Structure formats: C-alpha cells, structure tokens
Amino acid sequence: MNTRTRTDVLLLVAFCGFLFFYGLGEFGLLGADEPRYAQAARGMFERRDWISPTLQGKPWLEKPALYYWQAMLAYSIFGVTDRAARMPAAADAVLMIAAIYLFLRRFRPGSETDGALIAAACLGTIGFARGASTDMPLAATFAIALLGWFAWYETRKRLGLAIFYLFLTLATLAKGPVAIFLAGVILLIFVAVKRDWRVILESLWGPGIVLFLAVALPWYVAVQLRNPDFFRVFILQHNLGRFGQDLYHHRQPFWFYLPVLLLSLMPWTIWLILALAERLPLIWSKKEEASATPEDSWQMFLLIWLLVPVLFFSASHSKLPGYILPSIPAGALLVGEYLRGQQGKNMKVSSWLAGLHATLCGLLVLAALAVPGIQLNHRLIYVAAGVAVVVMLGIAAALARTGPGMLRPVTMIPVVIGVGVLLKWGAPAIDAAQSARPVAQSIQSFSHEPVPVVLFHATRQLEYGLGFYLNRPVERYENGQVPSEGHVLVAAQNSEAQFSDLLRGRKLSFLTSIPAQKLELYWVGPSN
C-alpha cells in the first residue's frame, strides 16, 4: 500500500467513523419503526431464535431477518441499547462506501476517494446510516450487488458474478423480493439499451443461482413452516399490498420522490441535476454510439440504477422516504463521474454554480444550528444564520478560484460541521421532544419495579418506544385495557377529565409532566 492509498484509506475511515458512528446514541430511537425493529431483534436475541421475529409476544413478519441478525450480533457485543440497535445500518454504510472505493479504484482509478466520500456525505446516506431499520441494509447490499455485476460486465470475471449473487441474496434477506425485482429491471433496461441480450443469459450463472438459493431459501422456508401466516403477511400484505393499496396511511403524490431524491443527495444536488441534464438524453437515444465506450456504459448504468427505484416506488400507493435509498449510491456516483469529467476539461466553476452549491452547504449548517437554537434560545437563530452566511461565502469564493478539484474538500467541511453541531447541541432537543427515552427514564425514576404502563391518547411512536426502553408491552386505555393492579399512566396533557370515568374509586396521583411531548404521568392505585 503506497503513501497516497494509505492516506486515502485513513481519510475514509475517519470520515465514515465520524459521519456514521459518532453520537449514535445521543438521542433515543425515533418514530415507530426504529423501536419496533430494535425490540423485535431483542426478542430474538433473548430467545436465541434466529428464525421468528416477534413483537409484544406475537409474530411480527413485516420484514426478513438480516437486520435482526445483525442487531443480535451488536447486542451480544455492546449490550441491548439504542446505540447497538443502530450499529447494523452504520456498519452496512461503511461496507457500501468501501465497496464503492474498491470498485472505482479498479475501474475508474483516480476518482475512488472523491466518489466514496461523495457517497458517504449525502444527506440520505448519513441519515439512514444512523437508523435502526432495514433501509440501509437493503441499500448497501443492493449497491454492492450491482457493482459486482458491472465489474463482471466489464471484465467477464466470475468473481463479479459471485459478488452479485451473494449480495443480492443478502438484499433479499434485508427487505424481500423487491431487491430481485429492482435488480432485474435495471439489468434488463441496460441490456436493452446496449442491444446485447446475450448478457442476460450469461448473467444466469448456475453456481450463483445455487448460492442464492442456498443462502436465502433456508430462512424463508423455516419461517414459513414455523409461522403459516408468513406468506400472507409478508408477501401479500407488506409487499404487494403496500404497493397496490394505502394500507398504512402513507399516501403521497406521484411526484413525492422528486424532492426526496434531491434532498437525499444534498449537498451535491446541483451537481446531480447537471449530471442528469447531460446524461438523461441517452436514455431515449437510439444511437449505438450513445453508450459505446466503457465510460458511457458506466454512466448509462448509473442513470438507469438511479431512476428505476424512483419511478417504481412513485407508482406505489404507499410511499416512505427510505424506499428510494437504493438510488442514492447511483446518484452519488453520477455526481462523481460528472465532476471527474469537468476536472478532465480543466473547467472553472461559474460564479452562479459556486453560489448555488455554497447556498446548499450553508443551508445544511443553518438547519443543524437551528435545532438547538429553536429549543434553547431563539436568538441563537441569528448566530446560526451568521455562521451559515460565512460558510456560504467561503465555499463560493474557494470554488470560484480553484474549480471542481476543490469541490469535495470544501464541501466536507460544512457536512462535518452540520453533523457535529446537530449531535452535540441539537440531540438533547430531539431526544426531549421526539424520543420515548426521556419518558421511560421518568417512569423508571419513580419505580424501579416493572410495573404496568398504560397510555391514553398518546402516539404509537411512544407506545413502541416505551416497549423497547422498558422491555415490556405497553397497554392503552382506549383499547379497554385498564389493569386492576397499580400502574403508571402516560396521558396527553389536559386529558384527565376524559379518563377519570374509567378510574372511579381508584387513587390517582400526579407524578410529573413531560412538556416537550405534552404528556403527563400519573400513578393509578390498584382497584379495591
């Protein structure tokens, strides 16, 4: 390993370590999905069960097992914590960035460090690398599978196909058959553009198919045998049903993923738009020379990879931002290819482009600084705005003078500042207002015994979050679940008049309030 390679590797390790791992537990699990995935993995870990996820004592068959297996490993090393629950996504993000670096080093030498860092510094990558969910495991394994296939396409070496089948198997274990479908559509469109249908037949490699079946099939068979409802719940309801119907109230307009994509690629969004403007006409081109060279073929492949998940999920009746995460690596690589081409032309960055890019970087810093400012002191917003303006002016000036070659270094500065500020000063505000962790800590401060906890007019995010942090099911008055024994009641503010009729003759003691979440805690004595 020469000095430059060693420096590049150390740079990647430092940035990925900071962007993906620093402060993983600074705020508690958010939303409904993070605590559900974390708790389902905990149940499997405690039972030493590698097959059936359960939640609140019942089979929970929404997703395959890869995330749970990874979380079980993290729990065994670091203990059962929210930080450990987020470790799988962070580790998968590192694996994806390493694969991008190695691929570019082999096939696009000279662009490996820039390409890998651009992919690592996308807002979507950083955000989902810090989440206890199946989105990053799918995106990472899917990206590595497609990189393996394209490596085979350029070299015809079977190692690339082996990587493709292995990681496509893992992607199928991460989120299901959608990985096979998306990969198949991407490859079919690419081959159609290239007009070389033999590539598909050559891709159907016997040992690879055997590898896929040998790794993926055992879990799917085992979970179906143990849980006869698996096919109905997982395939029909949570795959086909989610696509064809708005089962879980995630309906969004058709164009929803356009702003999601642009936000996920921040702060590289301007360069993605320029790359698309340059390459999109190729998708409709009828000329063979449109993708004749290896470089053109690579950019065509990236373009198709970027667009297929976005268009596919745009047609779905159920839309969540994480669905198009598999497109983000392709977008980042397209940006890298575009900037590589601009550097080869020795072009300067125009003042308006420098200004737009600097503005996006400044907005990232402003958003990160605004979170603690809004929570702690509104006057800090003015400080945040001043810092953002300084960052914007500095980046614009640097780019106007130096050109595309300095784009990656000057962009990483506000990305690091934004992540650092958000975790250092914004995390307490996020934790207080959005996570069940402070509520669980308040409950535990009043009773170290595992007393029942019941909710009234509280969110399902709180229900699942308390389920993880207290490690026991949480009931609801609304469902008629009023325990006869003493219990802690977590209720919406000013709702005492609504639940008091349910507790006639029972002692009700106010414990504390959680102003940031508009909640009140009570102790309800046992019934006579």
C-alpha positions, -999 to 999 in steps of 0.1 A, spaced: 0 0 0 16 33 -11 15 65 8 -14 80 -12 -35 49 -8 -28 48 29 -38 85 32 -70 79 13 -79 49 34 -73 68 66 -93 97 53 -123 74 45 -120 57 79 -120 90 97 -149 105 78 -171 73 78 -163 68 115 -175 103 123 -205 105 99 -219 71 107 -208 62 142 -202 93 162 -230 100 187 -252 71 176 -269 71 209 -270 108 215 -308 108 211 -332 79 216 -349 58 190 -373 78 168 -407 72 152 -425 38 153 -401 18 131 -368 21 150 -381 8 184 -401 -19 167 -371 -33 148 -349 -29 178 -374 -47 201 -380 -75 176 -343 -81 174 -340 -81 212 -367 -107 214 -349 -130 190 -316 -123 209 -331 -132 243 -347 -163 230 -317 -173 209 -342 -176 180 -327 -169 145 -360 -175 126 -391 -158 140 -393 -121 148 -419 -113 175 -432 -81 189 -452 -79 221 -453 -116 223 -468 -121 188 -451 -130 154 -440 -98 136 -435 -108 100 -432 -75 81 -395 -78 72 -369 -106 66 -342 -114 91 -309 -97 80 -313 -66 102 -324 -87 132 -293 -110 128 -270 -80 126 -287 -64 156 -284 -96 176 -247 -96 169 -244 -60 180 -264 -67 212 -241 -96 220 -210 -73 218 -223 -40 231 -254 -49 251 -290 -41 243 -290 -4 238 -304 20 212 -268 27 201 -263 -10 194 -296 -12 176 -283 14 151 -249 -3 146 -261 -26 117 -270 4 95 -238 22 103 -217 -9 96 -236 -15 63 -230 20 52 -192 16 58 -193 -16 38 -210 1 9 -185 30 9 -156 6 10 -171 -13 -20 -175 19 -39 -139 29 -32 -125 -5 -43 -147 -6 -74 -137 29 -85 -100 22 -77 -102 -8 -100 -123 6 -129 -121 44 -125 -86 50 -110 -81 84 -96 -117 90 -87 -120 65 -59 -116 88 -30 -138 115 -43 -165 90 -53 -165 73 -20 -166 105 0 -194 120 -21 -215 88 -15 -207 90 23 -215 127 26 -250 125 11 -278 135 35 -297 103 28 -267 81 34 -258 98 67 -294 99 79 -303 62 72 -268 50 83 -279 62 118 -313 45 119 -323 11 134 -341 0 102 -339 -23 72 -334 6 47 -296 9 48 -290 -29 49 -310 -31 17 -294 -1 0 -258 -13 9 -262 -49 -2 -281 -39 -33 -254 -14 -43 -226 -39 -38 -245 -65 -58 -249 -41 -88 -213 -30 -86 -203 -67 -87 -225 -72 -117 -210 -43 -136 -175 -55 -127 -183 -88 -143 -198 -70 -173 -166 -51 -180 -142 -80 -172 -162 -112 -176 -145 -125 -145 -168 -147 -125 -158 -131 -92 -180 -102 -101 -210 -125 -106 -203 -143 -73 -204 -109 -56 -236 -100 -74 -254 -132 -64 -241 -132 -28 -251 -96 -21 -284 -99 -40 -291 -128 -16 -284 -105 14 -305 -78 -1 -334 -103 -4 -328 -112 33 -328 -75 41 -361 -65 26 -375 -92 4 -382 -99 -33 -382 -62 -42 -344 -65 -44 -346 -92 -71 -373 -72 -90 -354 -39 -90 -321 -56 -100 -338 -75 -128 -355 -43 -142 -322 -23 -140 -302 -50 -158 -330 -56 -185 -332 -19 -193 -294 -16 -195 -291 -46 -218 -319 -33 -240 -301 0 -244 -269 -19 -252 -288 -43 -275 -269 -73 -263 -294 -98 -249 -268 -125 -245 -256 -106 -214 -287 -117 -196 -283 -153 -204 -246 -151 -194 -256 -135 -161 -278 -165 -153 -248 -183 -138 -256 -218 -123 -233 -216 -93 -246 -181 -85 -282 -193 -86 -272 -222 -63 -255 -198 -40 -286 -175 -39 -309 -204 -31 -286 -220 -5 -283 -187 14 -317 -172 11 -341 -201 9 -334 -218 43 -347 -188 63 -377 -183 41 -387 -220 43 -381 -221 81 -401 -190 89 -430 -202 67 -430 -236 84 -430 -220 119 -454 -192 110 -480 -203 85 -492 -167 81 -458 -156 68 -466 -157 31 -499 -138 35 -485 -112 59 -451 -106 43 -457 -112 6 -493 -104 1 -498 -77 27 -464 -60 32 -451 -63 -4 -480 -65 -29 -505 -48 -5 -482 -19 3 -476 -12 -34 -512 -15 -46 -531 0 -16 -525 27 10 -528 2 39 -508 22 64 -518 57 55 -485 66 37 -502 81 6 -482 108 -11 -485 125 -46 -468 109 -76 -440 134 -76 -432 128 -39 -399 112 -46 -385 140 -67 -379 164 -37 -370 134 -16 -343 124 -41 -330 160 -43 -329 164 -5 -312 130 0 -284 140 -24 -277 172 -6 -253 190 -6 -245 175 -41 -279 182 -55 -269 209 -80 -243 186 -95 -267 157 -98 -291 180 -117 -262 189 -141 -252 153 -145 -288 143 -153 -291 172 -178 -260 159 -195 -268 122 -194 -306 118 -195 -309 122 -233 -291 89 -236 -320 70 -221 -340 79 -252 -311 78 -277 -314 53 -305 -277 55 -314 -254 27 -306 -226 51 -300 -246 67 -271 -232 40 -248 -204 26 -269 -174 33 -247 -169 18 -212 -173 52 -196 -206 58 -214 -218 24 -205 -210 30 -168 -228 63 -168 -258 48 -186 -259 20 -160 -258 46 -131 -286 66 -147 -308 35 -150 -299 24 -115 -309 59 -102 -342 62 -120 -357 27 -117 -363 27 -79 -376 63 -80 -401 56 -108 -411 22 -94 -419 35 -60 -435 66 -74 -462 43 -88 -468 28 -53 -498 38 -33 -477 37 -1 -446 60 0 -420 65 26 -386 84 20 -365 53 27 -379 33 -2 -357 51 -27 -325 48 -6 -311 22 -32 -310 51 -57 -287 73 -36 -254 55 -43 -261 57 -80 -268 94 -77 -236 100 -58 -216 80 -83 -232 100 -112 -221 132 -94 -186 118 -91 -184 109 -128 -197 144 -138 -171 161 -116 -144 138 -129 -153 148 -164 -152 185 -155 -118 182 -140 -106 165 -171 -117 195 -191 -99 219 -167 -131 239 -164 -137 266 -138 -168 267 -117 -190 296 -128 -200 321 -101 -237 311 -102 -229 274 -97 -205 282 -69 -231 303 -53 -258 277 -56 -236 249 -42 -224 272 -14 -261 281 -6 -270 244 -1 -240 239 21 -249 269 41 -285 257 45 -272 224 59 -252 243 86 -282 266 92 -306 237 97 -282 219 121 -276 251 142 -313 260 141 -324 229 160 -308 238 193 -315 275 187 -352 269 184 -352 247 215 -329 267 238 -327 303 227 -344 319 197 -316 345 195 -292 317 185 -310 316 152 -293 348 143 -260 333 152 -268 303 131 -277 325 102 -244 344 105 -223 312 106 -242 298 76 -235 330 56 -198 328 64 -197 292 53 -216 301 20 -192 330 12 -161 309 20 -172 280 -2 -183 302 -31 -150 321 -31 -130 289 -29 -149 272 -58 -148 303 -80 -110 305 -77 -100 268 -77 -126 249 -98 -141 214 -94 -110 199 -79 -117 216 -46 -154 208 -45 -151 177 -24 -128 191 3 -147 224 8 -180 205 9 -169 180 35 -163 209 59 -199 221 63 -211 184 63 -189 176 92 -198 209 110 -235 202 104 -234 166 118 -212 176 147 -234 206 157 -266 186 154 -253 158 176 -236 180 201 -263 206 207 -293 195 188 -295 159 201 -309 169 235 -337 188 219 -345 159 195 -344 134 224 -366 155 246 -393 162 220 -393 131 198 -380 100 217 -396 78 243 -363 75 261 -369 105 285 -404 93 292 -391 58 301 -364 74 323 -391 94 341 -411 62 347 -381 43 360 -372 72 383 -405 67 401 -405 29 401 -376 5 396 -400 -24 395 -415 -34 362 -450 -21 369 -476 -20 341 -475 11 319 -507 23 301 -512 50 276 -541 74 270 -543 95 238 -505 90 232 -489 83 199 -480 48 186 -444 61 184 -444 64 222 -461 30 225 -434 12 206 -406 34 221 -416 26 257 -419 -10 247 -382 -10 238 -369 11 267 -390 -6 294 -387 -40 277 -424 -49 282 -457 -44 264 -475 -11 269 -513 -11 270 -539 15 261 -570 27 279 -586 33 245 -585 -4 239 -603 -12 271 -570 -22 288 -574 -9 324 -552 -31 347 -567 -39 381 -533 -36 397 -514 -4 403 -498 11 372 -482 42 356 -505 61 332 -489 82 304 -516 106 291 -518 135 268 -518 169 286 -551 181 300 -569 148 293 -576 139 330 -613 147 326 -615 122 297 -601 92 315 -612 99 351 -645 80 345 -625 48 338 -608 51 373 -637 57 396 -629 47 432 -592 44 424 -564 67 438 -549 89 411 -516 106 419 -499 131 396 -462 122 391 -447 146 366 -451 162 332 -431 160 300 -436 194 285 -416 188 253 -440 160 244 -472 174 260 -475 144 283 -484 139 320 -475 109 341 -498 95 369 -497 67 393 -530 48 394 -536 28 425 -550 -8 425 -587 -13 423 -605 -23 455 
